[in-house]
Amino acid sequence: MESILSFFKSIRWQDLVDIVLNSYILFRFYVLFRITNIFRILVGLAVLWIFQRAAISIGLIVTSWVVQGLMAFAALIIIVVFRNEIRSVLQVKSITPLFWGAPQQTIHTPVQVISSTVVDLARKRIGALLVLPGKENISEMVQKGIYWNGTISKEMITSIFWEDNPVHDGAIIIEDDRITEVGVILPLTRREDLPTHYGTRHRAAVGLAETTDALVIVVSEERGTILVLKGSKIMPVLKKEDLELHLQEHLGLATKDTERIKKEKLEIAIAAVVSFILITGVWFSITRGVDSLVTFDIPIEYLNRNPSMEIQDASADSIKIQLVGSGTLMRSVRSDQVHVKVDLGKSVIGKNTFTITSENLSFPPGTFIKSFTPSDIDVTLDIPEKKEFPVQADWTGKLPENLRIESITLEPSSIQIIGGKELLKNISTIYTEKIPLESIRSSRTIVANLALSPASLKVATGFREKVSIECIVKEISPNNIKKE
Amino acid sequence: MFFFFKFFKINSFAFYSAVLLFPMVFSSNAWILEAAAAEKLKISTAVMCEDIQDRQPKNEGVVFSIGKGKIFCYNIFENVSEKSTITHNWYNRDNLSTKIKLNIQPPRWATYSTIQLRESDKGPWKVEITDSEDKIIKILRFSVVD
């Protein structure tokens, strides 16, 4: 019980916001894209990902590679192939629809336009054959007609079945609010119990209706009658309202305002719950795992330094921090997300010791500090000052026995140095870098760099970090060589 | 006291002024004299060398091998007005190694100090020559090498 309580206590309000926010993002993603094919592809990608993880876990090396490649390719394909659908979702006049509301899921077939047109065709005794496919695919059953894809209108239907139109004998296929094909040849029925006045158009209508779940409307050219066929049923229609009822029933629009809305609401509610559960699961798996340990070498950031002071020396430039967290999270943690900050606001001239605590450290949420070293930092602060020092050559090596350097002249003989006031107090000479004597055989001029130590010392503007040393070299007569 | 002034016809104001000013004038004169003496102490020769032979520096230079074992700082002072002392402060890389006090006498005086070299003495050196009041007269810089 206590462990459960401590678990809930460990959850911060930021964590709840994190979960809710991401759940809503996932939920909105579903709502916006559910009417497009992208969502199905994404589901396919998710399945591929699960398959890839499974392949890795059971050691199917090549399969996992192939699936990984497929996923990368599929991600690219989604953007290229579904660019129009993505654009239609994201290209909105205001930003509100992205965050609130649901796009219209279905495009309704204009029932009234169809029924009034059909009644009008019957009155004018213009033969017509209209097919409204159900859930089954009818492409296998019919002989493909001419691709049309025009928006339904009374004028368009009338003109298609006008007797001078070359395609007027065939059927039209109506899907949603569009006539997708015209001049389609339907399979003829083999039934022999049909009335004798049924012509080829009627037989074709019966033929398709009995083999599929499509609704077929046939208008008799000779009698001006309307028949609605579905399955084995042949239903004569006398009034426009009857035809509307048949169409609404076939298209599932009869229960539109109640069941459909209910169904949509239920679907959205389920999506919301699933999004929340999914994100909560992902969140906990990412943030609560402590299976990975990563070490970072983080440079120390010094804050609030008195502008008149300078850092002359620090016992450490960086801190080694060991972070633990879930493998997924740790893989994405970069060193620039981890900071060590030391406040120099209360520091004084000279050596200041700071003890590093968790307050000095900042790191990505979901990760935890395991250890860090060093825990104490010594920082020496000083006020910069300019001071002139004599320069002295620092020779090294061995001069040949018969030679001696009688005198040297340094140019410049003194140099201005900028450094901490306290530091400069302890300096009286600036030395050159080690100058090897082995190369000296006669009088010559050597150029040597200055050895500024510590590194915080700088040569003042107007001075170079080099000096030229003019050496006067003399030979010693053998009599004057003192025995070592 | 009044009769004394009257007898010697001395103005009392002048007397007290003289009494007050006398020590000041005397002391300032002493300081001027001392400063003059210090200024007059002139170093005509200041060299580092490997040896002193017949009171003369041998193998003067600025780079000395540690193998020589010893090193000398040789000075000649001119215009020495009175007996005094000078000090040779030997520094190895700015760290005071040794202080050697030397007497000088009028009118001209040659003197030297020496140190024994050890293996750890390699590096840059300087000798600060100071007067009796620790005023730096001269700095000699040299190196001790292999």
Interface residues (C-beta under 8 A of the other chain):
Chain A: P390 Q392 A393 D394 W395 T396 G397 K398 L399 R404 I405 E406 S407 I408 I427 S428 T429 Y431 L437 I476 N480 K482 E484
Chain B: E50 D51 K58 N59 E60 G61 V62 V63 S65 G67 K68 G69 R93 D94 K122 G123 P124 K126 I139 R141 S143 V145 D146
